[in-house]
Amino acid sequence: MTPTNAAPPSPAHRSSFEIETLTAQDASRTTVEHVAGVLAEAFATDPFTTGLLPGDSDGHAARLSVKFVRMIRSMLAEGSDGLPCGAVDVAVDPADGSVLGVALWERPGHSDPTWRDQLSRVPTYVRTHGARAWDALRTTAACDRARPSEDHWYLTELGTTPAARGRGVGSGLVKHRIAHARQQGVGVYLESSTRDNVPFYEKLGFEEVETIGTKGTNDLTAMWQKD
């Protein structure tokens, strides 16, 4: 999902961008919180996301920051094989070092969450979603069930800043990880949270797989890419 709620930058500001992949070694608490904040601001007005948040719109970004900090730390944590559980790709403006966009990915080797995994989600979901936590947990469970059995990179979140508009940041982040997937011979999977974003992903080679029914918000479109 790539929020598009700001005017495009002027041509003078449409510079190139660089993509960096965070590691546990270089991701300080400040870095993680900043990257999480970029995602939180991007999703604070997203209809799918806000449909699973309490009614206080002024606190949406703060609530989402808690969730995204946890997700980023989970991606950077080592799995049982000693490798990071996922990837945190960050698009950076080389002119000033500002973050233009963020993509969170789970790496191939996904397995269905155990009851311990599901239980560990509860505190963060309660802090983020409040009274809507049960709907959010059931929606996440529906997404887990829809995941392909074939190895794949899974795009869990994609968000950009207003300064990224018109610069191809969102597509650049997705293409960056698709290139890795092709080298590994695996697919790429995502859920589009709005029908408006489906054409964006189709241009990147994704095809619709199914509609995932959710609880308390709009349904998701599952999409798959393997070429």
C-alpha positions as CSV (number, residue, x, y, z in Angstrom):
1,M,0.0,0.0,0.0
2,T,1.3,3.4,-0.9
3,P,-0.6,6.3,0.6
4,T,-1.1,9.1,-1.9
5,N,-2.5,12.0,0.2
6,A,-0.1,14.8,-0.7
7,A,0.7,16.9,-3.8
8,P,3.7,15.7,-5.9
9,P,7.0,17.5,-5.3
10,S,8.2,20.0,-7.9
11,P,10.5,18.6,-10.6
12,A,13.5,20.1,-8.8
13,H,13.0,17.8,-5.9
14,R,12.5,14.6,-7.9
15,S,16.0,13.4,-7.2
16,S,17.0,9.7,-7.2
17,F,16.9,7.6,-4.1
18,E,18.9,4.9,-2.6
19,I,17.6,1.7,-0.9
20,E,19.3,0.4,2.2
21,T,18.4,-2.7,4.1
22,L,18.6,-2.3,7.9
23,T,20.6,-4.8,10.0
24,A,20.3,-5.5,13.7
25,Q,23.8,-4.1,14.1
26,D,23.1,-0.7,12.6
27,A,19.4,-0.3,13.7
28,S,19.6,1.7,16.9
29,R,16.5,2.3,19.0
30,T,16.3,5.8,17.4
31,T,16.5,4.4,13.9
32,V,13.8,1.8,14.5
33,E,11.5,4.4,16.1
34,H,12.1,6.8,13.2
35,V,11.4,4.2,10.5
36,A,8.3,3.0,12.4
37,G,7.2,6.6,12.6
38,V,7.4,7.0,8.8
39,L,5.1,3.9,8.4
40,A,2.8,5.1,11.2
41,E,2.2,8.5,9.5
42,A,1.7,6.8,6.1
43,F,-1.0,4.5,7.5
44,A,-2.7,6.8,9.9
45,T,-5.3,7.7,7.3
46,D,-5.4,4.4,5.4
47,P,-9.0,3.1,5.4
48,F,-8.2,-0.5,6.0
49,T,-5.8,0.3,8.9
50,T,-8.1,2.9,10.5
51,G,-11.0,0.5,10.3
52,L,-9.3,-1.5,12.9
53,L,-8.4,1.4,15.2
54,P,-10.4,3.1,18.0
55,G,-12.3,6.2,17.0
56,D,-9.7,8.8,18.2
57,S,-8.1,9.7,15.0
58,D,-5.6,12.1,16.7
59,G,-3.9,9.1,18.4
60,H,-3.8,6.8,15.3
61,A,-0.1,7.5,14.4
62,A,1.0,7.0,18.0
63,R,-0.8,3.7,18.3
64,L,0.6,2.5,15.0
65,S,4.1,3.4,16.0
66,V,3.9,0.8,18.8
67,K,2.9,-1.8,16.3
68,F,5.5,-1.0,13.7
69,V,8.4,-0.8,16.2
70,R,7.5,-4.4,17.2
71,M,7.2,-5.5,13.6
72,I,10.6,-4.0,12.7
73,R,12.3,-5.6,15.7
74,S,10.7,-8.9,14.7
75,M,12.0,-8.6,11.2
76,L,15.6,-7.9,12.4
77,A,15.6,-10.6,15.0
78,E,17.5,-13.9,14.2
79,G,15.6,-17.0,13.4
80,S,16.5,-20.5,14.4
81,D,18.9,-20.6,11.4
82,G,20.8,-17.5,12.6
83,L,19.4,-15.3,9.7
84,P,17.1,-12.3,10.2
85,C,13.4,-13.2,10.2
86,G,12.8,-10.7,7.5
87,A,14.0,-7.5,5.8
88,V,13.5,-3.8,6.4
89,D,14.2,-1.9,3.2
90,V,14.4,1.8,3.5
91,A,14.4,4.3,0.6
92,V,16.7,7.3,1.5
93,D,17.1,10.7,-0.2
94,P,20.8,11.0,-0.9
95,A,20.6,14.7,-0.8
96,D,19.7,15.0,2.9
97,G,19.5,11.4,4.2
98,S,15.8,11.7,4.9
99,V,13.6,8.5,4.7
100,L,11.3,8.5,1.8
101,G,9.7,5.1,2.1
102,V,9.8,1.8,4.0
103,A,9.0,-1.8,3.1
104,L,8.8,-4.6,5.6
105,W,9.2,-8.2,4.4
106,E,9.0,-11.6,5.9
107,R,11.6,-13.9,4.2
108,P,10.9,-17.3,2.7
109,G,10.4,-20.2,5.0
110,H,7.1,-19.1,6.5
111,S,5.3,-21.5,8.7
112,D,1.9,-21.2,10.3
113,P,2.1,-19.4,13.6
114,T,2.0,-21.5,16.7
115,W,-0.4,-20.7,19.6
116,R,2.6,-19.2,21.4
117,D,3.2,-16.9,18.4
118,Q,-0.4,-15.9,18.3
119,L,-0.5,-15.3,22.1
120,S,2.6,-13.1,21.8
121,R,0.7,-10.7,19.5
122,V,-2.0,-10.0,22.0
123,P,-0.3,-7.2,24.1
124,T,0.8,-5.2,21.1
125,Y,-2.6,-5.6,19.4
126,V,-4.4,-4.4,22.5
127,R,-2.1,-1.4,22.8
128,T,-2.6,-0.6,19.1
129,H,-6.2,-1.5,18.4
130,G,-7.8,-1.1,21.8
131,A,-11.4,-2.5,21.7
132,R,-10.8,-3.5,18.1
133,A,-8.0,-5.9,19.0
134,W,-10.1,-9.0,18.6
135,D,-11.1,-8.0,15.0
136,A,-7.5,-7.2,14.2
137,L,-6.3,-10.6,15.5
138,R,-8.9,-12.4,13.5
139,T,-8.0,-10.4,10.4
140,T,-4.3,-11.3,10.8
141,A,-5.3,-15.0,11.3
142,A,-7.3,-14.9,8.0
143,C,-4.2,-13.5,6.3
144,D,-2.0,-16.2,7.8
145,R,-4.4,-18.9,6.4
146,A,-4.3,-17.4,2.9
147,R,-0.5,-17.4,2.6
148,P,0.8,-19.6,-0.2
149,S,2.5,-22.8,0.8
150,E,5.3,-22.2,-1.8
151,D,8.4,-20.3,-0.5
152,H,8.0,-16.5,-0.9
153,W,8.9,-13.1,0.3
154,Y,5.9,-11.5,1.9
155,L,5.3,-7.8,1.8
156,T,3.7,-7.0,5.1
157,E,3.9,-3.2,4.9
158,L,4.8,-0.5,2.3
159,G,4.6,3.2,3.1
160,T,6.0,6.4,1.7
161,T,6.2,10.0,2.8
162,P,4.7,13.0,1.0
163,A,8.2,13.9,-0.3
164,A,8.4,10.6,-2.1
165,R,5.4,11.4,-4.4
166,G,6.2,11.1,-8.1
167,R,9.6,9.6,-7.6
168,G,8.9,5.9,-7.9
169,V,9.8,5.1,-4.4
170,G,7.0,2.6,-3.7
171,S,7.6,0.7,-6.9
172,G,11.4,0.9,-6.4
173,L,11.1,-0.7,-3.0
174,V,9.0,-3.6,-4.3
175,K,11.3,-4.1,-7.4
176,H,14.3,-4.2,-5.1
177,R,13.0,-7.2,-3.2
178,I,11.6,-8.8,-6.3
179,A,15.2,-8.9,-7.7
180,H,16.3,-10.7,-4.5
181,A,13.4,-13.2,-4.9
182,R,14.3,-14.0,-8.5
183,Q,17.9,-14.7,-7.5
184,Q,16.6,-17.1,-4.9
185,G,14.0,-18.7,-7.2
186,V,11.1,-17.8,-5.0
187,G,7.9,-15.8,-5.4
188,V,6.6,-12.6,-3.9
189,Y,3.3,-12.3,-2.1
190,L,1.2,-9.4,-0.7
191,E,-2.2,-8.2,0.2
192,S,-3.5,-5.0,-1.3
193,S,-5.7,-3.2,1.2
194,T,-7.6,-1.2,-1.4
195,R,-8.9,-2.0,-4.9
196,D,-7.3,1.3,-6.0
197,N,-3.8,-0.1,-5.4
198,V,-4.4,-3.3,-7.4
199,P,-3.3,-1.7,-10.7
200,F,-0.1,-0.4,-9.1
201,Y,0.9,-3.9,-8.2
202,E,-0.3,-5.4,-11.5
203,K,2.2,-3.1,-13.3
204,L,4.9,-4.8,-11.2
205,G,3.9,-8.2,-12.4
206,F,1.5,-9.3,-9.6
207,E,-1.7,-11.2,-10.3
208,E,-4.8,-11.4,-8.1
209,V,-5.2,-14.7,-6.2
210,E,-8.2,-14.3,-4.0
211,T,-10.2,-11.9,-1.8
212,I,-9.5,-12.3,1.9
213,G,-12.4,-11.6,4.2
214,T,-11.6,-9.5,7.2
215,K,-13.3,-8.5,10.4
216,G,-14.4,-5.0,10.9
217,T,-12.7,-3.4,7.9
218,N,-12.6,-3.7,4.1
219,D,-11.5,-7.0,2.5
220,L,-8.0,-7.6,1.2
221,T,-6.9,-8.6,-2.3
222,A,-4.2,-11.4,-2.2
223,M,-1.6,-11.0,-5.0
224,W,1.2,-13.2,-6.2
225,Q,4.2,-12.6,-8.4
226,K,6.6,-15.2,-9.7
227,D,8.5,-14.7,-13.0
